[in-house]
Amino acid sequence: MFDFAWMGCIIARIAGRLATCASPTKMTTDHIRTELTIHNDARLIAGVSAIVSHLAQVAGLPVESQEGLAAAVVDACHDTFPLVNGEDEHNGALQMVVEDFPDRVEVTIEHAGEALPSAGLDSFCGGGEGVAAGISNSLQDTRVDRVQYETRDGRSRMTLIKYCGGRKAAF
């Protein structure tokens, strides 16, 4: 047995526009380049770690490699700050570029000041043995696969490279 109650109905005109839903924008697989100016501040260094980890994740590195690369970059920053001279236009800051490519992630740290390519290399590469000319020979145990140095016009540039998919540097 059913019992129905009649309900009143009010129709009101809609004052605003009807909502529409667009399809989500697809993520791009284009090359990402992030440029940073970093001062010697622990909060900024923590941000660097997050940025490097994120781009390593986008590039497809496993979690251990993401964390290792981020830790290596943080160690490289800590080791580079004492070498920076504050006479350039950036007042003692490091210039950093983080780039992801289909086969690798590159982090370039540039500064004006002393050029000591061996400073702290064993700490951020993960091994103290086999370090010669800025490149570790025991790549299996390293947090980065390749380190390159360049000094030009009083500016030193160090590039840390981590290859994706188990690929190693071709020397």
N, C-alpha and C positions, 0 to 999 in steps of 0.2 A: 504494500500500500504506500502510495506517495502523497506527500503534501507539499504544495508549492506556495511560496509567498511571492506575491507580485512586488517587484522592486521598482522604484522610480528611477528613471534614467535621465541624466543631464548630459547634453552634448555641448562641449565648449570648444570654441575655436582656438587652435594652437597659436600662441603669440610668437614663438620663435621658429626658426627653421628646423626641419627634421634632421636628425642626426644621420650622418653617413659614415661609413667605415671603408677606408681605402685598404687595399691589400698591403701587407707590410713590405717595407723596402728591403730588398735583398742586400746582404752583406757583400761588400766588394772584396775581391782578392788582390787588389792593387797593392803595389809597393807602399809601405808606410815608412815615413821618415819623421822622427821627432827630434827637435833641437831644443837643448836646455842650456841655461847658464846657471851654474851651481856654485854657491858660496859654501864655506866650511860651516855648515849647520846640520846637526843630526837629523832634524825634521826633513830637510831637503834630501839628504842622503837616503832616508827611508822612502821618500817618494821616487827616487831614482830606482831603487830596488823594485818597487811596484811596477814602474813603467817597463823596465827590462823584462820582468817576469811576464807581464801581459803580452808584450811583443813576441817573446819566446813561445808563449802559448799559441798566439795567432799563427806563428810560423810552423807549429806542429811539433815542437820539442816535447819529449816526455817530462813529467813533473820534476824528476830528479835533475834533469838537465836545465830546466827553467830556474830552479832554486840555485843550482851550482853557478850558472852564468850570472844571476843577480848577485850572488855573494862575491863572485870574482870581480864584478864591476864595483861593488861597494869597497872591497879591499883595495882595488886600483885607485879609487878616489881618495881613500884615506892615505895611501902611500904617495899620492901625487901632490896633495895639498901642501906639504912642507917644501916642495920644490917650486911652488908658484911664486912669482914675484909680482907685487901689486902695482907695478908702474904702467901697466897697459890700461886700455880704456875700460876693461871689465873689473878693475880694482881687486885683483887677486882671486878671481873666480875661474872655474874650469868651464870650458865650452864642451858640451857633450852632444853627440849625434847618435841616436839609436835607430837602426834601419833593419827591416826584415826583408828578406829576399826569398824566392821559392826554395832555395837550398841551404840558406844560412841566416844567422842573425849577426850583425856587426854593431859594435859599440865603439865609437871613436871618442877619445878624451884628448882635448887639446888645451895647452896652457902656455903662457909666456914664463920663462924662467929656466932653471937648470934642466939639462937633458941627461938624465941618468936612466937608461933603458933597463938596467938590471935591478933598479930599486923595487923591492918587494915582489919581483916576478915569481919567486917560488911560492909566495903566500897566496896569490890569486890564481896561479896555474895549478896549484895542488901538488906539486912535486918539486923537491929541491935538486934532484939529480937530473943531469942531462940538459941543464939550462945553458944554452949558448946562443949568442946573438939574438936574444929575445924570444927564442922558440924552444919549447920543451920537446925532448925526444920521446918521453914516456907519455904519449898522448892518451893512452887508455885510462890513466889515473887522473887526468887533468879536468878542470872545470871548463876550460876553453880549449879549442882545437888549434888555434893559431894566434900569435901575437905579432903585430907588425909595428915598427917604429919609424918615424920620419922627423927630422929636424930641419926647419927652413926659416930663415929670416928671424931667428930668435924665438920661434915658437916650436914647441915639441908636440907631436901627435902620436898617440898610441892607439892602435885598433885591436880590440879583442874580437875574435871570430869563433862562433860556435856553429858547426855544420849540422843540418837536420838529417834524420834518417840513417844515422850511423856513418855518414860520409866523413872522411878525414881530409886534412889538408894535403894537397899535392905539393911537395917541396921541390 
